[in-house]
Amino acid sequence: MVRESRVYPLIRRAFEVLTVGGLSAQQYGSGPAGVRCGDTSMGLDVAKQLVEAAMRLPVQQHLAVMCVVFADDIRRGEACWREIGYFVEAEIGPTKCRWGRFGVEYFTRYWMRRDGSFREFAAICEDADWQAVRRWYLHTVNAVMTRWCVMAESELERLCDRLVPKVVEFCA
């Protein structure tokens, strides 16, 4: 699964560090001084390098990474799935956009947040069978978005491994 990569939490943490200008806040974890088990501190320089690397990716890959990173962000999440929807629609092509722009937007949001369901979409569209909707999603939106994320991960993993070493701890 795409979301199990260590790239996304590191990119999310880099955005947090840049947002506060490198100031550090308590992590409120179970470890000493509020540090979470396995958490490594990230400086401003490392955060800048990670975010710049994510920004240098091709647009589709960058937006796919941002969709995973900002999936639960109220302010940035919607902008991500709406914008990447145009690229997904262009990649799929007009002949395969069976439910048009609405279908692409609905399922980019579904891919990003698991918000909604195939049955719900089929009920909204009235002429759709939920199993046909599921097959369409898996072969179009899911395939395209996952491919872009995998390509982006391969670019970012080497940098993440170099900048933020893996911490292996046994937590009680």
VMD Tcl script that builds the backbone (N, CA, C; Angstrom):
set m [mol new atoms 516]
animate dup $m
set s [atomselect $m all]
$s set {name element resname resid chain x y z} {
  {N N MET 1 A 0.845 -1.191 0.000}
  {CA C MET 1 A 0.000 0.000 0.000}
  {C C MET 1 A 0.883 1.246 0.000}
  {N N VAL 2 A 0.483 2.227 -0.733}
  {CA C VAL 2 A 1.246 3.455 -0.906}
  {C C VAL 2 A 1.470 4.166 0.427}
  {N N ARG 3 A 0.489 4.223 1.264}
  {CA C ARG 3 A 0.561 5.032 2.478}
  {C C ARG 3 A 1.472 4.457 3.560}
  {N N GLU 4 A 2.028 3.272 3.356}
  {CA C GLU 4 A 2.885 2.662 4.361}
  {C C GLU 4 A 4.340 3.085 4.227}
  {N N SER 5 A 4.674 3.854 3.235}
  {CA C SER 5 A 6.041 4.323 3.044}
  {C C SER 5 A 6.395 5.347 4.120}
  {N N ARG 6 A 7.656 5.405 4.493}
  {CA C ARG 6 A 8.086 6.381 5.501}
  {C C ARG 6 A 8.265 7.771 4.902}
  {N N VAL 7 A 8.144 7.890 3.589}
  {CA C VAL 7 A 8.303 9.170 2.909}
  {C C VAL 7 A 7.225 10.167 3.354}
  {N N TYR 8 A 5.983 9.720 3.413}
  {CA C TYR 8 A 4.868 10.645 3.663}
  {C C TYR 8 A 4.892 11.273 5.049}
  {N N PRO 9 A 5.134 10.514 6.113}
  {CA C PRO 9 A 5.240 11.179 7.421}
  {C C PRO 9 A 6.400 12.166 7.489}
  {N N LEU 10 A 7.493 11.854 6.801}
  {CA C LEU 10 A 8.629 12.778 6.815}
  {C C LEU 10 A 8.320 14.063 6.055}
  {N N ILE 11 A 7.648 13.946 4.929}
  {CA C ILE 11 A 7.264 15.146 4.168}
  {C C ILE 11 A 6.258 15.959 4.983}
  {N N ARG 12 A 5.306 15.275 5.616}
  {CA C ARG 12 A 4.325 15.976 6.461}
  {C C ARG 12 A 5.038 16.717 7.590}
  {N N ARG 13 A 6.002 16.046 8.230}
  {CA C ARG 13 A 6.765 16.664 9.324}
  {C C ARG 13 A 7.585 17.839 8.806}
  {N N ALA 14 A 8.147 17.718 7.599}
  {CA C ALA 14 A 8.916 18.822 7.015}
  {C C ALA 14 A 8.028 20.042 6.788}
  {N N PHE 15 A 6.814 19.830 6.324}
  {CA C PHE 15 A 5.882 20.951 6.153}
  {C C PHE 15 A 5.551 21.583 7.505}
  {N N GLU 16 A 5.397 20.763 8.545}
  {CA C GLU 16 A 5.122 21.302 9.877}
  {C C GLU 16 A 6.287 22.145 10.368}
  {N N VAL 17 A 7.503 21.662 10.167}
  {CA C VAL 17 A 8.688 22.402 10.607}
  {C C VAL 17 A 8.790 23.727 9.860}
  {N N LEU 18 A 8.552 23.708 8.554}
  {CA C LEU 18 A 8.617 24.949 7.776}
  {C C LEU 18 A 7.494 25.919 8.156}
  {N N THR 19 A 6.343 25.380 8.488}
  {CA C THR 19 A 5.206 26.228 8.855}
  {C C THR 19 A 5.501 27.049 10.104}
  {N N VAL 20 A 6.221 26.457 11.048}
  {CA C VAL 20 A 6.543 27.174 12.287}
  {C C VAL 20 A 7.933 27.794 12.249}
  {N N GLY 21 A 8.548 27.785 11.088}
  {CA C GLY 21 A 9.846 28.436 10.937}
  {C C GLY 21 A 10.979 27.739 11.653}
  {N N GLY 22 A 10.869 26.439 11.833}
  {CA C GLY 22 A 11.941 25.681 12.460}
  {C C GLY 22 A 11.845 25.599 13.970}
  {N N LEU 23 A 10.868 26.275 14.557}
  {CA C LEU 23 A 10.698 26.178 16.009}
  {C C LEU 23 A 10.192 24.796 16.355}
  {N N SER 24 A 10.614 24.280 17.468}
  {CA C SER 24 A 10.231 22.932 17.852}
  {C C SER 24 A 9.134 22.979 18.903}
  {N N ALA 25 A 8.188 22.092 18.781}
  {CA C ALA 25 A 7.110 21.974 19.769}
  {C C ALA 25 A 7.135 20.567 20.340}
  {N N GLN 26 A 6.513 20.383 21.478}
  {CA C GLN 26 A 6.447 19.060 22.091}
  {C C GLN 26 A 5.655 18.122 21.187}
  {N N GLN 27 A 6.075 16.877 21.146}
  {CA C GLN 27 A 5.396 15.873 20.348}
  {C C GLN 27 A 4.266 15.193 21.115}
  {N N TYR 28 A 4.235 15.365 22.408}
  {CA C TYR 28 A 3.227 14.763 23.266}
  {C C TYR 28 A 3.155 13.254 23.079}
  {N N GLY 29 A 4.298 12.623 23.038}
  {CA C GLY 29 A 4.371 11.181 22.930}
  {C C GLY 29 A 4.591 10.555 24.292}
  {N N SER 30 A 4.786 9.257 24.298}
  {CA C SER 30 A 4.928 8.536 25.563}
  {C C SER 30 A 6.365 8.516 26.068}
  {N N GLY 31 A 7.318 8.944 25.246}
  {CA C GLY 31 A 8.724 8.902 25.648}
  {C C GLY 31 A 9.103 10.068 26.534}
  {N N PRO 32 A 10.387 10.124 26.926}
  {CA C PRO 32 A 10.842 11.228 27.768}
  {C C PRO 32 A 10.728 12.559 27.032}
  {N N ALA 33 A 10.327 13.585 27.743}
  {CA C ALA 33 A 10.160 14.945 27.212}
  {C C ALA 33 A 9.157 14.991 26.071}
  {N N GLY 34 A 8.211 14.069 26.048}
  {CA C GLY 34 A 7.152 14.108 25.049}
  {C C GLY 34 A 7.537 13.607 23.680}
  {N N VAL 35 A 8.707 13.004 23.543}
  {CA C VAL 35 A 9.143 12.534 22.226}
  {C C VAL 35 A 8.516 11.181 21.933}
  {N N ARG 36 A 7.963 11.055 20.732}
  {CA C ARG 36 A 7.365 9.795 20.327}
  {C C ARG 36 A 8.452 8.760 20.076}
  {N N CYS 37 A 8.100 7.515 20.266}
  {CA C CYS 37 A 9.038 6.424 20.014}
  {C C CYS 37 A 9.434 6.422 18.544}
  {N N GLY 38 A 10.718 6.438 18.282}
  {CA C GLY 38 A 11.201 6.407 16.916}
  {C C GLY 38 A 11.214 7.756 16.236}
  {N N ASP 39 A 10.765 8.802 16.900}
  {CA C ASP 39 A 10.726 10.129 16.300}
  {C C ASP 39 A 12.122 10.731 16.279}
  {N N THR 40 A 12.491 11.297 15.174}
  {CA C THR 40 A 13.774 11.981 15.085}
  {C C THR 40 A 13.499 13.465 14.923}
  {N N SER 41 A 14.336 14.260 15.527}
  {CA C SER 41 A 14.146 15.690 15.366}
  {C C SER 41 A 14.547 16.072 13.951}
  {N N MET 42 A 13.874 17.055 13.415}
  {CA C MET 42 A 14.133 17.489 12.059}
  {C C MET 42 A 14.426 18.974 12.095}
  {N N GLY 43 A 15.569 19.332 11.611}
  {CA C GLY 43 A 15.942 20.733 11.576}
  {C C GLY 43 A 15.358 21.446 10.363}
  {N N LEU 44 A 15.506 22.750 10.363}
  {CA C LEU 44 A 14.984 23.572 9.280}
  {C C LEU 44 A 15.656 23.237 7.950}
  {N N ASP 45 A 16.957 22.969 7.962}
  {CA C ASP 45 A 17.673 22.649 6.724}
  {C C ASP 45 A 17.168 21.361 6.097}
  {N N VAL 46 A 16.980 20.338 6.916}
  {CA C VAL 46 A 16.484 19.055 6.417}
  {C C VAL 46 A 15.065 19.222 5.884}
  {N N ALA 47 A 14.232 19.961 6.608}
  {CA C ALA 47 A 12.853 20.194 6.175}
  {C C ALA 47 A 12.826 20.901 4.822}
  {N N LYS 48 A 13.661 21.907 4.660}
  {CA C LYS 48 A 13.717 22.625 3.377}
  {C C LYS 48 A 14.115 21.692 2.243}
  {N N GLN 49 A 15.113 20.847 2.485}
  {CA C GLN 49 A 15.569 19.933 1.437}
  {C C GLN 49 A 14.482 18.931 1.042}
  {N N LEU 50 A 13.748 18.421 2.037}
  {CA C LEU 50 A 12.682 17.464 1.735}
  {C C LEU 50 A 11.542 18.115 0.955}
  {N N VAL 51 A 11.135 19.287 1.379}
  {CA C VAL 51 A 10.032 19.967 0.694}
  {C C VAL 51 A 10.461 20.388 -0.717}
  {N N GLU 52 A 11.685 20.881 -0.855}
  {CA C GLU 52 A 12.176 21.259 -2.189}
  {C C GLU 52 A 12.234 20.051 -3.118}
  {N N ALA 53 A 12.637 18.908 -2.600}
  {CA C ALA 53 A 12.679 17.695 -3.418}
  {C C ALA 53 A 11.271 17.291 -3.858}
  {N N ALA 54 A 10.304 17.419 -2.955}
  {CA C ALA 54 A 8.919 17.105 -3.319}
  {C C ALA 54 A 8.384 18.100 -4.347}
  {N N MET 55 A 8.802 19.348 -4.246}
  {CA C MET 55 A 8.341 20.373 -5.187}
  {C C MET 55 A 8.966 20.203 -6.574}
  {N N ARG 56 A 10.146 19.605 -6.638}
  {CA C ARG 56 A 10.828 19.414 -7.923}
  {C C ARG 56 A 10.295 18.217 -8.708}
  {N N LEU 57 A 9.478 17.403 -8.102}
  {CA C LEU 57 A 8.904 16.255 -8.807}
  {C C LEU 57 A 8.028 16.740 -9.950}
  {N N PRO 58 A 7.790 15.891 -10.959}
  {CA C PRO 58 A 6.796 16.255 -11.976}
  {C C PRO 58 A 5.454 16.565 -11.306}
  {N N VAL 59 A 4.681 17.418 -11.914}
  {CA C VAL 59 A 3.464 17.945 -11.280}
  {C C VAL 59 A 2.535 16.837 -10.797}
  {N N GLN 60 A 2.308 15.826 -11.624}
  {CA C GLN 60 A 1.398 14.756 -11.231}
  {C C GLN 60 A 1.904 14.023 -9.993}
  {N N GLN 61 A 3.180 13.737 -9.970}
  {CA C GLN 61 A 3.757 13.035 -8.821}
  {C C GLN 61 A 3.725 13.922 -7.579}
  {N N HIS 62 A 4.049 15.192 -7.752}
  {CA C HIS 62 A 4.006 16.131 -6.624}
  {C C HIS 62 A 2.606 16.198 -6.023}
  {N N LEU 63 A 1.599 16.324 -6.872}
  {CA C LEU 63 A 0.228 16.418 -6.373}
  {C C LEU 63 A -0.228 15.114 -5.717}
  {N N ALA 64 A 0.202 13.987 -6.251}
  {CA C ALA 64 A -0.159 12.707 -5.632}
  {C C ALA 64 A 0.442 12.599 -4.234}
  {N N VAL 65 A 1.689 13.024 -4.080}
  {CA C VAL 65 A 2.326 13.022 -2.761}
  {C C VAL 65 A 1.584 13.978 -1.824}
  {N N MET 66 A 1.234 15.149 -2.317}
  {CA C MET 66 A 0.513 16.118 -1.486}
  {C C MET 66 A -0.858 15.586 -1.081}
  {N N CYS 67 A -1.489 14.806 -1.949}
  {CA C CYS 67 A -2.777 14.207 -1.596}
  {C C CYS 67 A -2.637 13.265 -0.405}
  {N N VAL 68 A -1.567 12.499 -0.369}
  {CA C VAL 68 A -1.354 11.596 0.769}
  {C C VAL 68 A -0.972 12.397 2.014}
  {N N VAL 69 A -0.086 13.359 1.843}
  {CA C VAL 69 A 0.398 14.151 2.977}
  {C C VAL 69 A -0.729 14.973 3.594}
  {N N PHE 70 A -1.558 15.567 2.764}
  {CA C PHE 70 A -2.606 16.464 3.259}
  {C C PHE 70 A -3.995 15.821 3.251}
  {N N ALA 71 A -4.069 14.510 3.295}
  {CA C ALA 71 A -5.364 13.825 3.241}
  {C C ALA 71 A -6.303 14.282 4.348}
  {N N ASP 72 A -5.775 14.531 5.539}
  {CA C ASP 72 A -6.625 14.921 6.662}
  {C C ASP 72 A -6.556 16.410 6.980}
  {N N ASP 73 A -5.947 17.177 6.113}
  {CA C ASP 73 A -5.817 18.621 6.325}
  {C C ASP 73 A -7.039 19.333 5.745}
  {N N ILE 74 A -7.756 20.029 6.593}
  {CA C ILE 74 A -8.993 20.683 6.173}
  {C C ILE 74 A -8.728 21.785 5.146}
  {N N ARG 75 A -7.644 22.534 5.340}
  {CA C ARG 75 A -7.363 23.660 4.444}
  {C C ARG 75 A -6.762 23.234 3.107}
  {N N ARG 76 A -5.838 22.302 3.134}
  {CA C ARG 76 A -5.094 21.966 1.921}
  {C C ARG 76 A -5.625 20.740 1.187}
  {N N GLY 77 A -6.345 19.891 1.879}
  {CA C GLY 77 A -6.779 18.628 1.292}
  {C C GLY 77 A -7.661 18.774 0.076}
  {N N GLU 78 A -8.696 19.597 0.179}
  {CA C GLU 78 A -9.626 19.744 -0.940}
  {C C GLU 78 A -8.931 20.311 -2.166}
  {N N ALA 79 A -8.048 21.269 -1.977}
  {CA C ALA 79 A -7.325 21.847 -3.116}
  {C C ALA 79 A -6.503 20.775 -3.831}
  {N N CYS 80 A -5.929 19.854 -3.075}
  {CA C CYS 80 A -5.124 18.782 -3.671}
  {C C CYS 80 A -5.964 17.874 -4.554}
  {N N TRP 81 A -7.078 17.352 -4.029}
  {CA C TRP 81 A -7.845 16.411 -4.841}
  {C C TRP 81 A -8.562 17.089 -5.993}
  {N N ARG 82 A -8.921 18.348 -5.840}
  {CA C ARG 82 A -9.548 19.039 -6.975}
  {C C ARG 82 A -8.538 19.283 -8.099}
  {N N GLU 83 A -7.334 19.696 -7.721}
  {CA C GLU 83 A -6.324 19.996 -8.731}
  {C C GLU 83 A -5.816 18.738 -9.423}
  {N N ILE 84 A -5.561 17.692 -8.667}
  {CA C ILE 84 A -5.048 16.480 -9.303}
  {C C ILE 84 A -6.117 15.810 -10.164}
  {N N GLY 85 A -7.366 16.110 -9.894}
  {CA C GLY 85 A -8.451 15.563 -10.713}
  {C C GLY 85 A -8.313 15.917 -12.184}
  {N N TYR 86 A -7.835 17.117 -12.476}
  {CA C TYR 86 A -7.634 17.520 -13.874}
  {C C TYR 86 A -6.564 16.661 -14.542}
  {N N PHE 87 A -5.498 16.369 -13.821}
  {CA C PHE 87 A -4.425 15.543 -14.380}
  {C C PHE 87 A -4.874 14.096 -14.552}
  {N N VAL 88 A -5.644 13.600 -13.590}
  {CA C VAL 88 A -6.175 12.234 -13.694}
  {C C VAL 88 A -7.111 12.142 -14.898}
  {N N GLU 89 A -7.964 13.130 -15.055}
  {CA C GLU 89 A -8.901 13.147 -16.174}
  {C C GLU 89 A -8.158 13.168 -17.511}
  {N N ALA 90 A -7.094 13.949 -17.594}
  {CA C ALA 90 A -6.303 14.008 -18.824}
  {C C ALA 90 A -5.591 12.680 -19.079}
  {N N GLU 91 A -5.103 12.047 -18.027}
  {CA C GLU 91 A -4.396 10.769 -18.159}
  {C C GLU 91 A -5.339 9.653 -18.594}
  {N N ILE 92 A -6.535 9.634 -18.023}
  {CA C ILE 92 A -7.510 8.593 -18.348}
  {C C ILE 92 A -8.013 8.771 -19.779}
  {N N GLY 93 A -8.257 9.991 -20.154}
  {CA C GLY 93 A -8.783 10.280 -21.487}
  {C C GLY 93 A -10.296 10.399 -21.468}
  {N N PRO 94 A -10.832 11.173 -22.384}
  {CA C PRO 94 A -12.284 11.433 -22.372}
  {C C PRO 94 A -13.137 10.194 -22.618}
  {N N THR 95 A -12.612 9.205 -23.334}
  {CA C THR 95 A -13.425 8.020 -23.618}
  {C C THR 95 A -13.603 7.132 -22.396}
  {N N LYS 96 A -12.663 7.194 -21.454}
  {CA C LYS 96 A -12.759 6.361 -20.255}
  {C C LYS 96 A -13.361 7.092 -19.064}
  {N N CYS 97 A -13.607 8.401 -19.197}
  {CA C CYS 97 A -14.241 9.164 -18.110}
  {C C CYS 97 A -15.740 8.929 -18.167}
  {N N ARG 98 A -16.140 7.767 -17.733}
  {CA C ARG 98 A -17.524 7.323 -17.859}
  {C C ARG 98 A -18.507 8.235 -17.128}
  {N N TRP 99 A -18.107 8.758 -15.976}
  {CA C TRP 99 A -19.000 9.612 -15.198}
  {C C TRP 99 A -18.521 11.049 -15.168}
  {N N GLY 100 A -17.677 11.399 -16.105}
  {CA C GLY 100 A -17.261 12.783 -16.274}
  {C C GLY 100 A -16.423 13.332 -15.138}
  {N N ARG 101 A -16.404 14.640 -15.076}
  {CA C ARG 101 A -15.588 15.344 -14.072}
  {C C ARG 101 A -16.019 14.999 -12.652}
  {N N PHE 102 A -17.324 14.867 -12.445}
  {CA C PHE 102 A -17.833 14.536 -11.115}
  {C C PHE 102 A -17.271 13.196 -10.638}
  {N N GLY 103 A -17.257 12.199 -11.505}
  {CA C GLY 103 A -16.740 10.888 -11.136}
  {C C GLY 103 A -15.264 10.922 -10.807}
  {N N VAL 104 A -14.504 11.665 -11.597}
  {CA C VAL 104 A -13.065 11.763 -11.353}
  {C C VAL 104 A -12.809 12.465 -10.028}
  {N N GLU 105 A -13.490 13.577 -9.762}
  {CA C GLU 105 A -13.308 14.286 -8.494}
  {C C GLU 105 A -13.736 13.428 -7.308}
  {N N TYR 106 A -14.855 12.753 -7.444}
  {CA C TYR 106 A -15.346 11.915 -6.355}
  {C C TYR 106 A -14.321 10.849 -6.002}
  {N N PHE 107 A -13.753 10.213 -7.029}
  {CA C PHE 107 A -12.851 9.099 -6.754}
  {C C PHE 107 A -11.411 9.521 -6.495}
  {N N THR 108 A -11.001 10.711 -6.880}
  {CA C THR 108 A -9.702 11.187 -6.396}
  {C C THR 108 A -9.806 11.480 -4.904}
  {N N ARG 109 A -10.940 12.038 -4.492}
  {CA C ARG 109 A -11.155 12.249 -3.058}
  {C C ARG 109 A -11.256 10.916 -2.322}
  {N N TYR 110 A -11.919 9.949 -2.932}
  {CA C TYR 110 A -12.027 8.620 -2.327}
  {C C TYR 110 A -10.642 8.001 -2.181}
  {N N TRP 111 A -9.814 8.091 -3.209}
  {CA C TRP 111 A -8.459 7.542 -3.148}
  {C C TRP 111 A -7.667 8.197 -2.029}
  {N N MET 112 A -7.857 9.490 -1.896}
  {CA C MET 112 A -7.093 10.269 -0.930}
  {C C MET 112 A -7.548 10.021 0.507}
  {N N ARG 113 A -8.845 10.024 0.737}
  {CA C ARG 113 A -9.359 9.998 2.114}
  {C C ARG 113 A -10.194 8.787 2.463}
  {N N ARG 114 A -10.511 7.948 1.487}
  {CA C ARG 114 A -11.467 6.850 1.676}
  {C C ARG 114 A -12.799 7.418 2.159}
  {N N ASP 115 A -13.179 8.522 1.557}
  {CA C ASP 115 A -14.402 9.233 1.899}
  {C C ASP 115 A -15.450 8.917 0.833}
  {N N GLY 116 A -16.494 8.224 1.207}
  {CA C GLY 116 A -17.517 7.821 0.253}
  {C C GLY 116 A -17.457 6.322 0.030}
  {N N SER 117 A -18.252 5.849 -0.936}
  {CA C SER 117 A -18.253 4.417 -1.240}
  {C C SER 117 A -18.741 4.209 -2.666}
  {N N PHE 118 A -18.506 3.010 -3.179}
  {CA C PHE 118 A -18.952 2.685 -4.527}
  {C C PHE 118 A -20.471 2.635 -4.592}
  {N N ARG 119 A -21.089 2.106 -3.552}
  {CA C ARG 119 A -22.555 2.037 -3.518}
  {C C ARG 119 A -23.171 3.441 -3.472}
  {N N GLU 120 A -22.553 4.321 -2.673}
  {CA C GLU 120 A -23.050 5.696 -2.594}
  {C C GLU 120 A -22.964 6.382 -3.955}
  {N N PHE 121 A -21.832 6.220 -4.631}
  {CA C PHE 121 A -21.666 6.830 -5.946}
  {C C PHE 121 A -22.674 6.268 -6.943}
  {N N ALA 122 A -22.877 4.953 -6.901}
  {CA C ALA 122 A -23.850 4.338 -7.801}
  {C C ALA 122 A -25.258 4.853 -7.523}
  {N N ALA 123 A -25.577 5.082 -6.271}
  {CA C ALA 123 A -26.898 5.624 -5.928}
  {C C ALA 123 A -27.052 7.063 -6.408}
  {N N ILE 124 A -25.987 7.841 -6.341}
  {CA C ILE 124 A -26.036 9.221 -6.813}
  {C C ILE 124 A -26.243 9.262 -8.318}
  {N N CYS 125 A -25.547 8.403 -9.022}
  {CA C CYS 125 A -25.612 8.399 -10.490}
  {C C CYS 125 A -26.843 7.689 -11.033}
  {N N GLU 126 A -27.502 6.892 -10.251}
  {CA C GLU 126 A -28.738 6.184 -10.572}
  {C C GLU 126 A -28.611 5.146 -11.683}
  {N N ASP 127 A -27.826 5.397 -12.705}
  {CA C ASP 127 A -27.721 4.437 -13.805}
  {C C ASP 127 A -26.525 3.500 -13.650}
  {N N ALA 128 A -25.865 3.560 -12.504}
  {CA C ALA 128 A -24.620 2.812 -12.328}
  {C C ALA 128 A -24.795 1.637 -11.368}
  {N N ASP 129 A -24.089 0.573 -11.669}
  {CA C ASP 129 A -24.002 -0.585 -10.793}
  {C C ASP 129 A -22.742 -0.406 -9.945}
  {N N TRP 130 A -22.832 -0.637 -8.638}
  {CA C TRP 130 A -21.687 -0.356 -7.771}
  {C C TRP 130 A -20.477 -1.214 -8.122}
  {N N GLN 131 A -20.703 -2.420 -8.627}
  {CA C GLN 131 A -19.570 -3.269 -9.015}
  {C C GLN 131 A -18.869 -2.731 -10.260}
  {N N ALA 132 A -19.636 -2.187 -11.177}
  {CA C ALA 132 A -19.052 -1.560 -12.373}
  {C C ALA 132 A -18.275 -0.303 -11.983}
  {N N VAL 133 A -18.832 0.435 -11.031}
  {CA C VAL 133 A -18.140 1.635 -10.529}
  {C C VAL 133 A -16.826 1.238 -9.877}
  {N N ARG 134 A -16.829 0.191 -9.092}
  {CA C ARG 134 A -15.611 -0.279 -8.423}
  {C C ARG 134 A -14.549 -0.692 -9.437}
  {N N ARG 135 A -14.962 -1.462 -10.453}
  {CA C ARG 135 A -14.012 -1.879 -11.487}
  {C C ARG 135 A -13.436 -0.665 -12.221}
  {N N TRP 136 A -14.290 0.294 -12.539}
  {CA C TRP 136 A -13.827 1.505 -13.227}
  {C C TRP 136 A -12.811 2.252 -12.366}
  {N N TYR 137 A -13.111 2.403 -11.086}
  {CA C TYR 137 A -12.190 3.088 -10.168}
  {C C TYR 137 A -10.844 2.371 -10.104}
  {N N LEU 138 A -10.851 1.065 -9.917}
  {CA C LEU 138 A -9.604 0.311 -9.773}
  {C C LEU 138 A -8.742 0.376 -11.027}
  {N N HIS 139 A -9.374 0.389 -12.194}
  {CA C HIS 139 A -8.605 0.379 -13.445}
  {C C HIS 139 A -8.245 1.763 -13.948}
  {N N THR 140 A -8.822 2.799 -13.386}
  {CA C THR 140 A -8.532 4.151 -13.875}
  {C C THR 140 A -7.900 4.996 -12.774}
  {N N VAL 141 A -8.712 5.575 -11.924}
  {CA C VAL 141 A -8.235 6.531 -10.920}
  {C C VAL 141 A -7.215 5.893 -9.977}
  {N N ASN 142 A -7.541 4.752 -9.424}
  {CA C ASN 142 A -6.628 4.102 -8.484}
  {C C ASN 142 A -5.303 3.749 -9.155}
  {N N ALA 143 A -5.356 3.201 -10.345}
  {CA C ALA 143 A -4.132 2.804 -11.044}
  {C C ALA 143 A -3.242 4.013 -11.345}
  {N N VAL 144 A -3.838 5.092 -11.802}
  {CA C VAL 144 A -3.071 6.295 -12.151}
  {C C VAL 144 A -2.458 6.936 -10.908}
  {N N MET 145 A -3.258 7.137 -9.870}
  {CA C MET 145 A -2.774 7.802 -8.660}
  {C C MET 145 A -1.700 6.959 -7.959}
  {N N THR 146 A -1.897 5.665 -7.894}
  {CA C THR 146 A -0.916 4.798 -7.251}
  {C C THR 146 A 0.393 4.792 -8.040}
  {N N ARG 147 A 0.298 4.760 -9.358}
  {CA C ARG 147 A 1.513 4.794 -10.180}
  {C C ARG 147 A 2.309 6.065 -9.933}
  {N N TRP 148 A 1.627 7.199 -9.880}
  {CA C TRP 148 A 2.316 8.471 -9.633}
  {C C TRP 148 A 2.984 8.475 -8.261}
  {N N CYS 149 A 2.307 7.931 -7.256}
  {CA C CYS 149 A 2.894 7.883 -5.906}
  {C C CYS 149 A 4.106 6.972 -5.850}
  {N N VAL 150 A 4.042 5.842 -6.487}
  {CA C VAL 150 A 5.177 4.918 -6.482}
  {C C VAL 150 A 6.381 5.557 -7.164}
  {N N MET 151 A 6.154 6.250 -8.270}
  {CA C MET 151 A 7.247 6.934 -8.962}
  {C C MET 151 A 7.852 8.024 -8.075}
  {N N ALA 152 A 7.008 8.763 -7.374}
  {CA C ALA 152 A 7.494 9.819 -6.482}
  {C C ALA 152 A 8.255 9.224 -5.296}
  {N N GLU 153 A 7.735 8.141 -4.735}
  {CA C GLU 153 A 8.416 7.491 -3.606}
  {C C GLU 153 A 9.821 7.054 -3.980}
  {N N SER 154 A 9.976 6.503 -5.173}
  {CA C SER 154 A 11.303 6.031 -5.579}
  {C C SER 154 A 12.297 7.184 -5.654}
  {N N GLU 155 A 11.815 8.378 -6.014}
  {CA C GLU 155 A 12.690 9.549 -6.052}
  {C C GLU 155 A 13.011 10.061 -4.644}
  {N N LEU 156 A 12.019 10.051 -3.772}
  {CA C LEU 156 A 12.170 10.673 -2.457}
  {C C LEU 156 A 12.797 9.760 -1.394}
  {N N GLU 157 A 12.677 8.457 -1.560}
  {CA C GLU 157 A 13.180 7.539 -0.529}
  {C C GLU 157 A 14.686 7.648 -0.312}
  {N N ARG 158 A 15.430 7.767 -1.381}
  {CA C ARG 158 A 16.890 7.873 -1.238}
  {C C ARG 158 A 17.271 9.122 -0.456}
  {N N LEU 159 A 16.605 10.229 -0.752}
  {CA C LEU 159 A 16.877 11.468 -0.039}
  {C C LEU 159 A 16.468 11.346 1.426}
  {N N CYS 160 A 15.312 10.757 1.691}
  {CA C CYS 160 A 14.860 10.575 3.075}
  {C C CYS 160 A 15.831 9.700 3.855}
  {N N ASP 161 A 16.320 8.639 3.244}
  {CA C ASP 161 A 17.267 7.751 3.930}
  {C C ASP 161 A 18.575 8.468 4.236}
  {N N ARG 162 A 18.994 9.341 3.344}
  {CA C ARG 162 A 20.244 10.065 3.557}
  {C C ARG 162 A 20.099 11.159 4.612}
  {N N LEU 163 A 18.990 11.902 4.569}
  {CA C LEU 163 A 18.811 13.046 5.465}
  {C C LEU 163 A 18.296 12.668 6.844}
  {N N VAL 164 A 17.398 11.702 6.905}
  {CA C VAL 164 A 16.781 11.315 8.175}
  {C C VAL 164 A 17.014 9.826 8.371}
  {N N PRO 165 A 18.057 9.462 9.110}
  {CA C PRO 165 A 18.344 8.036 9.298}
  {C C PRO 165 A 17.209 7.340 10.028}
  {N N LYS 166 A 17.043 6.084 9.688}
  {CA C LYS 166 A 15.995 5.284 10.339}
  {C C LYS 166 A 16.373 5.054 11.790}
  {N N VAL 167 A 15.410 5.222 12.658}
  {CA C VAL 167 A 15.619 5.013 14.082}
  {C C VAL 167 A 14.864 3.764 14.484}
  {N N VAL 168 A 15.578 2.818 15.026}
  {CA C VAL 168 A 14.940 1.578 15.474}
  {C C VAL 168 A 15.046 1.571 16.994}
  {N N GLU 169 A 13.879 1.640 17.631}
  {CA C GLU 169 A 13.827 1.609 19.087}
  {C C GLU 169 A 12.750 0.622 19.517}
  {N N PHE 170 A 12.956 0.083 20.653}
  {CA C PHE 170 A 11.950 -0.779 21.228}
  {C C PHE 170 A 11.215 0.033 22.288}
  {N N CYS 171 A 9.980 0.299 22.061}
  {CA C CYS 171 A 9.195 1.126 22.976}
  {C C CYS 171 A 8.364 0.247 23.890}
  {N N ALA 172 A 8.253 0.672 25.110}
  {CA C ALA 172 A 7.470 -0.076 26.066}
  {C C ALA 172 A 6.014 0.300 25.955}
}
mol reanalyze $m
mol bondsrecalc $m
mol representation Tube
mol addrep $m
